[in-house]
Amino acid sequence: MMRDHAIQAHRLNHSAVSATHCEECGDRLSDARRKAYPGCTMCVECQVDAERRNGRM
């Protein structure tokens, strides 16, 4: 688990521009999420759902 987190953190594109709203549900993305995951396009709930659908969790 720690290894997966380290790999994910390494892959983050820190210069990417994050969306302001979730591409799935349309809710506004929190500033904390946008700062923690540059380039994010989904809120936490939708991201978790997407990862479950894709077998990542």
C-alpha positions as CSV (number, residue, x, y, z in Angstrom):
1,M,0.0,0.0,0.0
2,M,2.8,2.5,0.9
3,R,4.6,1.6,-2.3
4,D,1.5,2.2,-4.4
5,H,1.1,5.6,-2.7
6,A,4.7,6.5,-3.3
7,I,4.4,5.6,-7.0
8,Q,1.2,7.6,-7.4
9,A,2.8,10.6,-5.7
10,H,5.8,10.4,-8.0
11,R,3.6,10.3,-11.1
12,L,1.7,13.5,-10.2
13,N,2.2,16.2,-12.7
14,H,2.7,19.1,-10.3
15,S,2.4,21.7,-13.1
16,A,-0.9,20.3,-14.3
17,V,-4.0,22.5,-14.1
18,S,-6.8,21.0,-12.1
19,A,-10.4,21.3,-13.1
20,T,-12.6,23.5,-10.9
21,H,-15.6,21.1,-11.0
22,C,-15.9,17.3,-11.1
23,E,-16.2,15.9,-14.6
24,E,-18.6,13.2,-13.3
25,C,-21.0,14.9,-10.9
26,G,-20.3,18.6,-11.5
27,D,-19.6,19.4,-7.8
28,R,-16.9,22.0,-7.1
29,L,-13.5,20.5,-6.4
30,S,-12.1,21.7,-3.0
31,D,-9.0,23.8,-3.1
32,A,-7.3,21.2,-0.9
33,R,-8.0,18.5,-3.4
34,R,-6.8,20.6,-6.3
35,K,-3.6,21.4,-4.4
36,A,-2.9,17.8,-3.3
37,Y,-3.6,16.3,-6.7
38,P,-2.6,18.8,-9.5
39,G,-4.5,17.9,-12.7
40,C,-7.4,16.2,-10.9
41,T,-10.7,16.1,-12.7
42,M,-13.0,14.3,-10.3
43,C,-14.0,14.8,-6.7
44,V,-12.9,12.2,-4.1
45,E,-16.2,10.3,-4.2
46,C,-16.3,10.0,-8.0
47,Q,-12.6,9.1,-8.2
48,V,-13.1,6.3,-5.7
49,D,-16.1,5.0,-7.7
50,A,-14.1,5.2,-11.0
51,E,-11.2,3.3,-9.4
52,R,-13.6,0.6,-8.2
53,R,-15.1,0.3,-11.6
54,N,-11.7,-0.1,-13.2
55,G,-10.5,-2.6,-10.6
56,R,-7.9,-0.4,-9.0
57,M,-9.4,-0.8,-5.5
